[in-house]
Amino acid sequence: MTGFARADGSGHGHVWTFEIKSVNGRNLDLRCRVAPGFDALEPVVKAVVPQRLRRGNVNVTLTVTRTGTGGELRINRPLLDRLIALGNELGGVAEKPRLDALLAVRGVVETIEDTDLGDAREAVEAAMAVTLNETLDRLTAARFAEGDRLVRVLTEHLDEIARLTEQASRCASLQPEAIRHKLRAQVAALLDAIPSLTEDRLAQEAALLITRADVREELDRLRAHIAAARDMLSKGGAIGRQLDFLCQEFNREANTLCSKSADVELTRTGLSLKAAIEQLREQAQNIE
């Protein structure tokens, strides 16, 4: 499920921000990037996030800024020496650079942030953990809002599957008679071509074909799957994996129905059923 959340915190001369981005994914893929000097927060993130989220590609970012006087200034001597040497080499064709120009070159003057919090580090990291949970609360709220919208979409797909299942049931009720009618013509042709075949033998084969073409069990299982999916949606919770598996069972029954079909209309309904099931499966992969 998709979502974005952000929360800020501050204390002991530092301001920090947690940002969490989440996009759809079959499993939980967690990536974490924390500010330098605060690596101890990464194990906290990796422990807390899986307790709140089950699926999705999740990116967590912690940025920290020091307030007050800022960090210590430091001259990047290797870079400054290279610039001076280059200026000396070009001395014959260009004016030697002034010191203020050299110091203005990006990277010559560096700001070194002091991340040594001393005795306050434990308190700051605990406060950061609180901010992390606030961010997760906001992300969870956003994902719940999206989930409410997805429930309506999933319900519409289930309604379409239910409608097509009943349509297939009406077609299937005519299927045995269609098979018998077709077999009568085939039996007559066979008896004319091969007189040695007995009618009893042909009747047995016809009965076997009709039994194999019976799709009532598949239709009953489809109805059971529809009821199970509606029950999942009504209960809520982390049902994404269960619904994804149920979609595979939906598809299995629809495939069997199409393979057994001896009626053009039933086959068309079965194909429409497969399309509706695929739409349900695509949405099921978006929920936790």
C-alpha positions as CSV (number, residue, x, y, z in Angstrom):
1,M,0.0,0.0,0.0
2,T,1.2,3.5,-0.7
3,G,1.6,6.3,1.8
4,F,3.9,9.1,3.0
5,A,4.3,10.5,6.5
6,R,6.7,12.9,8.2
7,A,7.2,14.0,11.8
8,D,9.7,16.4,13.4
9,G,11.4,16.5,16.8
10,S,14.0,18.5,18.7
11,G,16.1,18.6,21.8
12,H,19.6,19.2,23.2
13,G,20.6,21.5,20.3
14,H,19.4,19.2,17.5
15,V,16.4,19.1,15.2
16,W,15.4,15.9,13.4
17,T,12.9,14.7,10.9
18,F,11.7,11.3,10.1
19,E,10.2,10.6,6.6
20,I,8.6,7.3,5.6
21,K,7.5,6.5,2.1
22,S,5.6,3.3,1.2
23,V,4.7,1.8,-2.2
24,N,3.0,-1.4,-3.1
25,G,4.9,-4.7,-2.7
26,R,4.2,-8.4,-2.2
27,N,6.4,-8.5,0.9
28,L,8.0,-6.0,3.3
29,D,11.1,-4.5,1.8
30,L,12.5,-2.0,4.3
31,R,15.3,0.4,3.5
32,C,16.7,2.8,6.1
33,R,19.0,5.9,5.8
34,V,20.0,7.8,9.0
35,A,22.1,10.9,9.5
36,P,25.8,10.4,10.2
37,G,26.5,9.8,13.9
38,F,23.1,8.4,14.6
39,D,23.6,4.8,13.3
40,A,22.2,3.4,16.6
41,L,18.7,4.4,15.3
42,E,18.9,2.1,12.3
43,P,18.4,-1.1,14.4
44,V,15.5,0.6,16.1
45,V,13.8,1.4,12.8
46,K,14.3,-2.2,11.6
47,A,12.8,-3.6,14.8
48,V,9.8,-1.2,15.0
49,V,8.6,-0.9,11.4
50,P,7.9,-4.7,10.9
51,Q,5.7,-4.6,14.0
52,R,3.5,-2.0,12.3
53,L,3.7,-2.8,8.6
54,R,3.5,-6.2,6.9
55,R,3.8,-5.5,3.1
56,G,5.2,-2.8,0.9
57,N,8.5,-1.2,-0.2
58,V,9.2,1.1,2.7
59,N,11.9,3.8,2.8
60,V,12.7,5.5,6.1
61,T,14.9,8.6,6.3
62,L,16.2,10.4,9.4
63,T,17.8,13.8,8.9
64,V,19.4,15.7,11.8
65,T,20.4,19.4,12.0
66,R,22.3,21.0,14.8
67,T,20.9,24.3,16.1
68,G,22.7,27.2,17.7
69,T,26.2,28.0,16.7
70,G,26.5,25.3,14.1
71,G,29.4,23.0,13.5
72,E,33.2,23.6,13.5
73,L,34.8,25.0,10.4
74,R,37.8,23.1,8.9
75,I,40.0,23.8,5.9
76,N,40.4,21.1,3.4
77,R,44.2,21.4,3.1
78,P,44.8,18.9,0.3
79,L,42.2,20.6,-1.9
80,L,43.6,24.1,-1.0
81,D,47.2,23.0,-1.8
82,R,46.1,21.6,-5.2
83,L,44.4,24.9,-6.0
84,I,47.5,26.9,-5.0
85,A,49.8,24.7,-7.0
86,L,47.5,25.0,-10.0
87,G,47.6,28.8,-9.6
88,N,51.4,28.8,-9.5
89,E,51.5,26.7,-12.7
90,L,49.3,29.3,-14.4
91,G,51.1,32.2,-13.0
92,G,52.6,33.2,-16.3
93,V,49.3,33.4,-18.1
94,A,46.9,34.4,-15.4
95,E,46.8,36.4,-12.2
96,K,47.4,34.4,-9.1
97,P,44.2,33.8,-7.2
98,R,43.6,35.7,-4.0
99,L,43.1,33.9,-0.7
100,D,39.4,34.9,-0.4
101,A,38.7,33.5,-3.8
102,L,40.4,30.2,-2.9
103,L,38.4,29.9,0.3
104,A,35.2,30.6,-1.7
105,V,35.8,27.4,-3.8
106,R,33.3,24.8,-2.8
107,G,34.8,22.1,-0.6
108,V,37.8,24.2,0.6
109,V,36.0,25.3,3.8
110,E,34.0,22.4,5.4
111,T,31.6,22.4,8.3
112,I,32.1,19.6,10.8
113,E,28.9,18.8,12.7
114,D,29.5,17.8,16.3
115,T,27.4,14.6,16.8
116,D,29.0,13.8,20.2
117,L,26.0,14.4,22.5
118,G,27.8,12.9,25.5
119,D,25.4,12.1,28.4
120,A,22.4,13.5,26.4
121,R,22.8,10.9,23.6
122,E,20.5,8.3,25.2
123,A,17.8,10.9,25.8
124,V,18.0,12.2,22.3
125,E,17.8,8.7,20.7
126,A,14.8,7.9,22.9
127,A,13.1,11.1,21.7
128,M,13.9,10.2,18.1
129,A,12.3,6.8,18.7
130,V,9.1,8.6,19.8
131,T,9.2,10.7,16.6
132,L,9.6,7.5,14.6
133,N,6.4,6.1,16.1
134,E,4.6,9.3,15.5
135,T,5.6,9.0,11.8
136,L,4.4,5.4,11.7
137,D,1.1,6.5,13.2
138,R,0.6,9.0,10.5
139,L,1.6,6.5,7.8
140,T,-0.7,3.9,9.2
141,A,-3.6,6.4,9.1
142,A,-2.9,7.2,5.5
143,R,-2.8,3.5,4.6
144,F,-6.0,2.9,6.4
145,A,-7.7,5.7,4.4
146,E,-6.4,4.1,1.2
147,G,-7.6,0.7,2.5
148,D,-11.1,2.0,3.0
149,R,-11.2,3.1,-0.7
150,L,-9.8,-0.2,-1.8
151,V,-12.5,-2.2,0.1
152,R,-15.1,-0.5,-2.1
153,V,-13.2,-1.4,-5.2
154,L,-12.7,-5.0,-4.1
155,T,-16.4,-5.3,-3.2
156,E,-17.3,-4.2,-6.7
157,H,-15.0,-6.8,-8.2
158,L,-16.5,-9.5,-6.0
159,D,-20.0,-8.4,-7.0
160,E,-19.0,-8.9,-10.7
161,I,-17.6,-12.3,-10.0
162,A,-20.8,-13.3,-8.1
163,R,-22.9,-12.0,-11.1
164,L,-20.8,-14.0,-13.6
165,T,-20.9,-17.1,-11.4
166,E,-24.7,-17.1,-11.4
167,Q,-24.7,-16.4,-15.1
168,A,-22.5,-19.4,-15.6
169,S,-24.8,-21.4,-13.4
170,R,-27.7,-20.7,-15.8
171,C,-25.6,-21.7,-18.8
172,A,-24.4,-24.8,-17.0
173,S,-28.0,-25.9,-16.4
174,L,-28.5,-26.2,-20.1
175,Q,-25.1,-27.9,-20.7
176,P,-26.2,-31.6,-20.2
177,E,-29.0,-31.3,-22.7
178,A,-26.6,-29.6,-25.2
179,I,-24.2,-32.4,-24.7
180,R,-26.9,-35.0,-25.2
181,H,-28.1,-33.3,-28.4
182,K,-24.6,-33.2,-29.8
183,L,-23.9,-36.8,-28.8
184,R,-27.1,-38.0,-30.5
185,A,-25.9,-36.7,-33.8
186,Q,-22.4,-38.1,-33.2
187,V,-23.8,-41.5,-32.2
188,A,-26.0,-41.7,-35.3
189,A,-23.0,-40.9,-37.5
190,L,-20.8,-43.5,-35.7
191,L,-23.5,-46.2,-35.9
192,D,-23.8,-45.6,-39.6
193,A,-20.0,-45.7,-40.1
194,I,-19.2,-48.6,-37.6
195,P,-22.3,-50.8,-37.2
196,S,-20.4,-53.1,-34.8
197,L,-20.6,-50.5,-32.0
198,T,-23.4,-51.3,-29.6
199,E,-25.8,-48.7,-28.3
200,D,-25.1,-49.7,-24.7
201,R,-21.4,-49.0,-25.1
202,L,-22.1,-45.6,-26.7
203,A,-24.5,-44.8,-23.9
204,Q,-21.9,-45.5,-21.3
205,E,-19.4,-43.2,-23.0
206,A,-22.0,-40.5,-23.3
207,A,-22.8,-40.8,-19.6
208,L,-19.1,-40.5,-18.8
209,L,-18.7,-37.4,-20.9
210,I,-21.8,-35.7,-19.3
211,T,-20.4,-36.5,-15.8
212,R,-17.0,-35.0,-16.7
213,A,-18.7,-31.9,-18.1
214,D,-20.6,-31.2,-14.9
215,V,-19.4,-27.9,-13.5
216,R,-21.6,-27.7,-10.5
217,E,-18.8,-28.4,-8.1
218,E,-16.7,-25.6,-9.6
219,L,-19.6,-23.2,-9.3
220,D,-20.2,-24.2,-5.6
221,R,-16.5,-23.6,-4.8
222,L,-16.6,-20.2,-6.5
223,R,-19.6,-19.2,-4.4
224,A,-17.7,-20.4,-1.3
225,H,-14.6,-18.4,-2.3
226,I,-16.8,-15.3,-2.8
227,A,-18.3,-15.7,0.7
228,A,-14.8,-16.2,2.2
229,A,-13.5,-13.0,0.5
230,R,-16.4,-11.0,1.7
231,D,-15.9,-12.3,5.2
232,M,-12.2,-11.2,5.1
233,L,-13.1,-7.7,3.9
234,S,-15.6,-7.4,6.7
235,K,-13.2,-8.4,9.4
236,G,-10.3,-6.3,8.1
237,G,-6.8,-6.6,9.4
238,A,-3.7,-7.8,7.4
239,I,-5.6,-9.9,4.8
240,G,-3.5,-9.2,1.7
241,R,-1.7,-12.5,1.6
242,Q,-4.8,-14.5,2.3
243,L,-6.8,-12.7,-0.3
244,D,-3.9,-13.1,-2.8
245,F,-4.0,-16.9,-2.2
246,L,-7.8,-17.0,-2.5
247,C,-7.5,-15.3,-5.9
248,Q,-5.4,-18.2,-7.0
249,E,-8.2,-20.6,-6.0
250,F,-10.7,-18.4,-7.8
251,N,-8.6,-18.7,-10.9
252,R,-8.2,-22.4,-10.6
253,E,-12.0,-22.9,-10.6
254,A,-12.5,-20.6,-13.5
255,N,-9.9,-22.4,-15.6
256,T,-11.6,-25.8,-14.8
257,L,-15.0,-24.4,-15.7
258,C,-13.7,-23.2,-19.1
259,S,-12.0,-26.5,-19.8
260,K,-15.2,-28.5,-19.0
261,S,-17.4,-26.2,-21.0
262,A,-19.3,-27.7,-24.0
263,D,-21.3,-24.5,-24.6
264,V,-20.2,-21.3,-26.3
265,E,-22.0,-19.1,-23.9
266,L,-20.6,-20.8,-20.9
267,T,-17.1,-20.5,-22.3
268,R,-17.6,-16.7,-22.8
269,T,-18.9,-16.3,-19.3
270,G,-15.9,-18.3,-18.0
271,L,-13.5,-16.0,-19.8
272,S,-15.2,-12.9,-18.4
273,L,-15.0,-14.5,-15.0
274,K,-11.3,-15.0,-15.4
275,A,-10.9,-11.3,-16.4
276,A,-12.8,-10.2,-13.3
277,I,-10.7,-12.5,-11.1
278,E,-7.5,-11.0,-12.5
279,Q,-8.8,-7.5,-11.7
280,L,-9.5,-8.6,-8.1
281,R,-6.0,-10.2,-7.8
282,E,-4.3,-7.0,-9.0
283,Q,-6.1,-5.0,-6.3
284,A,-5.5,-7.7,-3.7
285,Q,-1.7,-7.2,-4.1
286,N,-2.1,-3.5,-3.2
287,I,-3.4,-4.2,0.3
288,E,-1.7,-5.2,3.5
